[in-house]
């Protein structure tokens, strides 16, 4: 038996069992990654027991973990699992923790356990250096109907933003406009040449398609290469998602700037300096922030403790235990 039932239906954690996890991403590497969401927690509380080409990993509890032995005996992670398949597996009891996309969140059964981080993923448009006309860059920024995309495609998960750093981290994100202004966009886009939009993450494809439609309404032609075509740095614009990995806003801004190919901002010691540094990065519309999105996970009812993620979306599997289905 993995847990004991107390008065009022509460459970007391016991050691044992395997926590089954499914994730959308894949790590195509010969060795287990040492960085990334949750990696620090796994390395701190578990030892790698199996690594299968980046598609399946098993971690065994470290009996001598600094924070104490994890409650579960092991964590089994299935990688490269489509979001829809994850949701079905959770409903059928085949897994314990899954990632939830907007469509899967909408389909969640009432009473299902859900964990959500702060908005830690920044979705933005990044222009290639060869697109020198700032009017064209601003035109596309004004043409994107962020509110409609958030409502329809993202099921209101996250926040519309014109800032790199989210409001919860900087406190001033609301000062950066995320305007939708088609008349001005049309005026700025007059005579613009067609542009190509690269999308490296298939999960962003529907957003890219909607951006292309918005651009057409503003008189801009934006073409998206078909799936499988080369969509790297050769595209005029890239739709990118970058994760915030630091709770220190100055460090987070520097990391975002590096990921988006922007100049390294100066170290900001005050809120005013941080705001000035971010404003400098956004001048000229080389990068156009669109959304700040959270990590959302669904957990089986037998998973106790938690939440299993921190506000930054880091896993905390060592704090979870599994309720036995048998008395």
HELIX and SHEET records of a PDB file:
HELIX    1   1 UNK A    7  UNK A    9  5                                   3    
HELIX    2   2 UNK A   39  UNK A   45  1                                   7    
HELIX    3   3 UNK A   83  UNK A   91  1                                   9    
HELIX    4   4 UNK A  102  UNK A  107  1                                   6    
HELIX    5   5 UNK A  134  UNK A  143  1                                  10    
HELIX    6   6 UNK A  146  UNK A  152  1                                   7    
HELIX    7   7 UNK A  167  UNK A  170  1                                   4    
HELIX    8   8 UNK A  173  UNK A  175  5                                   3    
HELIX    9   9 UNK A  182  UNK A  189  1                                   8    
HELIX   10  10 UNK A  202  UNK A  204  5                                   3    
HELIX   11  11 UNK A  205  UNK A  217  1                                  13    
HELIX   12  12 UNK A  249  UNK A  259  1                                  11    
HELIX   13  13 UNK A  271  UNK A  282  1                                  12    
HELIX   14  14 UNK A  317  UNK A  319  5                                   3    
SHEET    1   A 2 UNK A   3  UNK A   5  0                                        
SHEET    2   A 2 UNK A  11  UNK A  13 -1                                        
SHEET    1   B10 UNK A  46  UNK A  52  0                                        
SHEET    2   B10 UNK A  56  UNK A  61 -1                                        
SHEET    3   B10 UNK A  74  UNK A  78 -1                                        
SHEET    4   B10 UNK A  18  UNK A  22  1                                        
SHEET    5   B10 UNK A  97  UNK A  99  1                                        
SHEET    6   B10 UNK A 287  UNK A 299 -1                                        
SHEET    7   B10 UNK A 113  UNK A 127 -1                                        
SHEET    8   B10 UNK A 237  UNK A 243 -1                                        
SHEET    9   B10 UNK A 195  UNK A 199  1                                        
SHEET   10   B10 UNK A 222  UNK A 224  1                                        
SHEET    1   C 7 UNK A  46  UNK A  52  0                                        
SHEET    2   C 7 UNK A  56  UNK A  61 -1                                        
SHEET    3   C 7 UNK A  74  UNK A  78 -1                                        
SHEET    4   C 7 UNK A  18  UNK A  22  1                                        
SHEET    5   C 7 UNK A  97  UNK A  99  1                                        
SHEET    6   C 7 UNK A 287  UNK A 299 -1                                        
SHEET    7   C 7 UNK A 159  UNK A 160 -1                                        
SHEET    1   D 2 UNK A 303  UNK A 304  0                                        
SHEET    2   D 2 UNK A 321  UNK A 322 -1                                        
END                                                                             
